[in-house]
Amino acid sequence: MQNITGARALTRVLAFLVLATAAGGGFASPADGVPAQFAHAALRIETTHGRRDFDVQVAQSDAEQELGLMWVRILPVDQGMIFPMNPPRVASFWMKNTYIPLDLLFLDRHGRIACIQAGKPLTLDIVTCAEPASAVLEIAGGQSSAQRIRVGDKVSWRAAH
């Protein structure tokens, strides 16, 4: 009896998820291995070595911010995800169910990089910065160093059309 009830509940949940995805819910699942499809923005980082351009997804809602880049298996070097924080606050992240290493760039209220932290895949280690963040940008692990992105660099973004 328990199995039948559990199976019915599971069937309803799966049906809901299929319908939500088909209706444009855009959330990632463990099977996808790709980022969820949130709103996109063109993002630019002005470094002392030139500008770096990224296509980022904007995790606006609490649900989007909770999901973030979980389940993603590949993140191109020119892509990422930004988490706006309004009002600015000390932000903390973990890498549970995140399969790829990430660089987390914590932006101050002026849009400058206050901290750059490495996120290790599949850990519950807390990744944070003591400085209140107006946003946190996640890019592929190691790209801050590879692209010479440093603390103090200016970050700006605008919604893609």
C-alpha positions as CSV (number, residue, x, y, z in Angstrom):
1,M,0.0,0.0,0.0
2,Q,2.8,2.4,0.9
3,N,4.5,1.7,-2.4
4,I,1.4,2.5,-4.5
5,T,0.8,5.8,-2.6
6,G,4.5,6.7,-3.0
7,A,4.4,5.8,-6.7
8,R,1.3,7.9,-7.2
9,A,2.9,10.9,-5.5
10,L,6.1,10.4,-7.5
11,T,4.1,10.2,-10.7
12,R,2.4,13.5,-9.8
13,V,5.6,15.2,-9.0
14,L,7.3,14.0,-12.2
15,A,4.2,15.1,-14.3
16,F,4.4,18.5,-12.7
17,L,8.1,18.9,-13.5
18,V,7.6,17.8,-17.1
19,L,4.7,20.3,-17.5
20,A,6.7,23.1,-15.8
21,T,9.7,22.5,-18.1
22,A,7.5,22.3,-21.2
23,A,5.8,25.5,-20.1
24,G,9.1,27.3,-20.0
25,G,10.0,26.8,-16.4
26,G,13.6,26.5,-17.5
27,F,15.0,24.8,-14.5
28,A,17.9,22.4,-14.8
29,S,17.7,18.8,-13.6
30,P,20.3,16.2,-12.8
31,A,19.8,14.6,-16.2
32,D,20.4,17.9,-18.1
33,G,23.9,18.7,-17.2
34,V,23.5,22.2,-18.6
35,P,22.6,25.5,-17.0
36,A,19.0,26.4,-16.4
37,Q,17.6,28.9,-18.8
38,F,17.2,32.1,-16.8
39,A,17.2,35.6,-18.3
40,H,20.5,36.5,-20.0
41,A,22.7,39.5,-19.7
42,A,25.8,40.8,-21.5
43,L,28.4,41.3,-18.8
44,R,31.7,43.1,-19.1
45,I,34.7,43.1,-16.8
46,E,37.2,46.0,-17.3
47,T,40.6,44.7,-16.3
48,T,44.0,46.4,-16.4
49,H,44.7,44.0,-19.3
50,G,41.6,44.8,-21.3
51,R,37.9,44.0,-21.2
52,R,36.5,40.5,-20.8
53,D,33.0,39.9,-22.1
54,F,30.6,37.2,-20.8
55,D,27.1,35.9,-21.6
56,V,25.6,35.3,-18.2
57,Q,22.3,34.0,-16.8
58,V,20.7,36.2,-14.2
59,A,19.5,34.3,-11.1
60,Q,16.9,36.8,-9.9
61,S,14.4,34.9,-7.8
62,D,15.1,32.9,-4.6
63,A,14.4,29.7,-6.5
64,E,16.8,30.6,-9.3
65,Q,19.5,31.6,-6.8
66,E,19.1,28.4,-4.9
67,L,19.4,26.3,-8.1
68,G,22.3,28.4,-9.6
69,L,24.7,26.2,-11.5
70,M,23.8,22.9,-9.8
71,W,23.9,19.9,-12.0
72,V,25.9,21.7,-14.7
73,R,28.7,19.6,-16.2
74,I,30.2,22.1,-18.7
75,L,30.5,25.9,-18.5
76,P,32.1,27.6,-21.5
77,V,34.8,30.1,-20.5
78,D,32.8,33.1,-21.8
79,Q,29.6,32.2,-19.9
80,G,28.5,32.4,-16.2
81,M,25.8,33.3,-13.8
82,I,25.2,36.4,-11.8
83,F,23.3,36.6,-8.5
84,P,22.0,40.2,-7.8
85,M,21.8,41.0,-4.1
86,N,19.3,43.7,-3.3
87,P,20.0,45.1,-0.7
88,P,23.7,44.2,-0.7
89,R,24.7,41.7,1.9
90,V,27.4,39.3,3.0
91,A,26.7,36.4,0.6
92,S,27.5,32.7,1.3
93,F,27.5,29.9,-1.2
94,W,28.1,26.1,-1.2
95,M,28.8,23.7,-4.1
96,K,26.4,20.9,-3.3
97,N,25.3,19.2,-6.5
98,T,27.7,21.5,-8.5
99,Y,29.9,19.3,-10.6
100,I,32.3,21.9,-12.0
101,P,34.8,24.1,-10.2
102,L,33.8,27.8,-10.2
103,D,35.4,31.1,-9.5
104,L,33.0,33.3,-7.4
105,L,33.5,37.0,-7.8
106,F,31.9,39.1,-5.1
107,L,31.0,42.6,-6.3
108,D,30.8,45.6,-4.0
109,R,28.1,48.2,-4.2
110,H,30.1,50.1,-6.9
111,G,30.3,47.1,-9.1
112,R,34.0,46.4,-8.3
113,I,35.3,43.0,-7.5
114,A,35.8,42.8,-3.7
115,C,36.8,39.1,-3.4
116,I,37.5,36.2,-5.7
117,Q,37.0,32.8,-4.2
118,A,37.3,29.3,-5.6
119,G,34.4,26.9,-5.3
120,K,35.2,23.2,-5.1
121,P,32.8,20.9,-6.7
122,L,30.4,18.7,-4.7
123,T,31.3,20.2,-1.3
124,L,29.4,21.9,1.5
125,D,32.3,24.2,2.2
126,I,31.0,27.7,2.6
127,V,32.3,30.2,0.0
128,T,31.9,33.8,1.2
129,C,33.5,37.3,1.3
130,A,33.4,39.6,4.4
131,E,32.5,42.5,2.1
132,P,28.7,43.0,1.5
133,A,28.0,42.0,-2.1
134,S,25.7,43.8,-4.5
135,A,26.1,40.7,-6.8
136,V,28.1,37.5,-7.1
137,L,29.3,36.3,-10.5
138,E,30.1,32.7,-11.0
139,I,32.4,31.8,-13.9
140,A,34.3,28.6,-14.8
141,G,37.0,27.7,-12.3
142,G,40.4,29.1,-13.0
143,Q,39.2,31.7,-15.5
144,S,39.8,34.6,-13.1
145,S,43.5,33.8,-13.2
146,A,43.6,32.8,-16.9
147,Q,41.8,36.0,-18.0
148,R,43.8,38.2,-15.5
149,I,40.7,39.3,-13.6
150,R,41.6,40.8,-10.3
151,V,40.1,42.3,-7.2
152,G,39.2,46.0,-7.9
153,D,38.2,45.3,-11.6
154,K,34.9,47.0,-12.6
155,V,32.0,44.8,-13.6
156,S,28.9,45.9,-15.5
157,W,26.0,44.1,-17.1
158,R,22.8,44.8,-19.0
159,A,19.9,42.6,-20.0
160,A,20.2,41.0,-23.4
161,H,17.5,41.7,-25.9
